[in-house]
Amino acid sequence: MTPWHQYLMGAILIFTGTLHFLIPKVYERIMPPYVPSPRLMVMLSGVAELFLGVMLLIPNMQTLAAFGIILMLFVFFPVHFYMIKDKKASSGLPMWFLILRIPMQIALILWAYMYV
């Protein structure tokens, strides 16, 4: 039986993946300048989050989904550092929150690892 926290992680990924399509400008603003085609990357990362969130809820797919989530979260690390460095990308969020997002990202990676 799938534990409640696995459903929670799947729901979070599906929700945040959907936001990429509802408010893409927010995600484009936090893309580091070296990332090509920010709009396309926002859409692709949204699809990845949606897809991985659904896969995590399918017992036969959960291990593959967990590895995909871990990889995706590692790929997203530069965004967090860019938001700390660039005032426009920070969207007015307090510095303490931007810094806190880095250990939160590590916690999400460890959470996803539970489903390997």
C-alpha positions in Angstrom: 0.0 0.0 0.0 1.3 3.4 -0.9 2.0 5.6 2.2 0.3 8.9 2.6 3.6 10.8 2.3 4.2 9.4 -1.1 0.8 10.7 -2.2 1.7 14.0 -0.7 5.0 14.2 -2.7 3.1 13.2 -5.9 0.5 15.8 -5.3 3.1 18.5 -4.6 4.9 17.7 -7.9 1.6 17.6 -9.9 0.6 21.0 -8.3 3.9 22.7 -8.9 4.2 21.2 -12.4 0.8 22.7 -13.2 1.9 26.1 -12.0 4.6 26.1 -14.7 1.7 26.4 -17.2 -0.5 28.7 -15.2 2.1 31.3 -14.2 5.1 30.7 -16.5 6.5 34.3 -16.2 7.3 33.6 -12.5 9.4 30.6 -13.5 11.0 32.4 -16.4 12.2 35.2 -14.1 14.1 32.7 -11.9 15.9 31.0 -14.8 19.6 31.8 -14.8 20.7 33.8 -17.9 22.8 30.9 -19.3 19.8 28.7 -19.7 18.7 28.7 -23.3 15.0 29.2 -24.2 13.7 30.0 -20.8 10.0 29.6 -21.8 10.7 26.2 -23.3 12.7 25.1 -20.2 9.8 26.2 -17.9 7.4 24.2 -20.0 9.7 21.1 -20.1 10.3 21.3 -16.4 6.6 21.6 -15.8 6.0 18.5 -17.9 8.7 16.6 -16.0 7.2 17.5 -12.6 3.7 16.5 -13.7 5.0 13.2 -15.2 7.2 12.3 -12.3 4.4 13.2 -9.8 2.1 10.8 -11.5 4.7 8.1 -11.9 5.5 8.3 -8.2 1.9 7.2 -7.5 2.2 4.1 -9.7 3.8 1.2 -7.7 5.7 -0.3 -10.6 7.1 3.1 -11.5 7.9 4.6 -8.2 11.6 3.7 -8.2 12.2 5.2 -11.6 10.1 8.2 -10.6 12.2 8.6 -7.4 15.4 8.6 -9.4 13.9 11.1 -11.9 12.8 13.4 -9.1 16.3 13.3 -7.4 17.9 14.1 -10.8 15.5 16.9 -11.4 16.0 18.4 -8.0 19.8 18.4 -8.5 19.3 20.1 -11.9 17.2 22.8 -10.1 19.9 23.7 -7.6 21.4 26.5 -9.8 18.1 28.3 -9.8 18.2 28.6 -6.0 21.7 30.1 -6.1 20.7 32.4 -8.9 17.7 33.7 -6.9 20.1 34.5 -4.0 22.5 36.3 -6.3 20.0 38.2 -8.5 17.6 40.8 -7.0 15.1 40.5 -9.9 15.1 36.7 -9.7 14.5 36.8 -5.9 11.1 38.2 -6.5 11.3 40.3 -3.3 11.5 37.2 -1.2 13.6 37.6 2.0 17.2 36.4 1.9 16.7 34.0 4.9 13.9 32.3 2.9 16.1 32.1 -0.3 18.9 30.5 1.7 16.5 28.1 3.5 15.4 26.8 0.2 18.8 25.1 -0.3 18.5 22.7 2.7 14.8 22.3 1.8 16.0 21.0 -1.6 18.3 18.5 0.1 15.3 17.4 2.3 13.2 16.9 -0.8 16.0 14.8 -2.4 16.2 12.6 0.7 12.4 12.4 0.8 12.4 11.2 -2.8 15.1 8.7 -2.0 12.7 6.9 0.4 10.9 5.6 -2.7 13.9 4.0 -4.4 
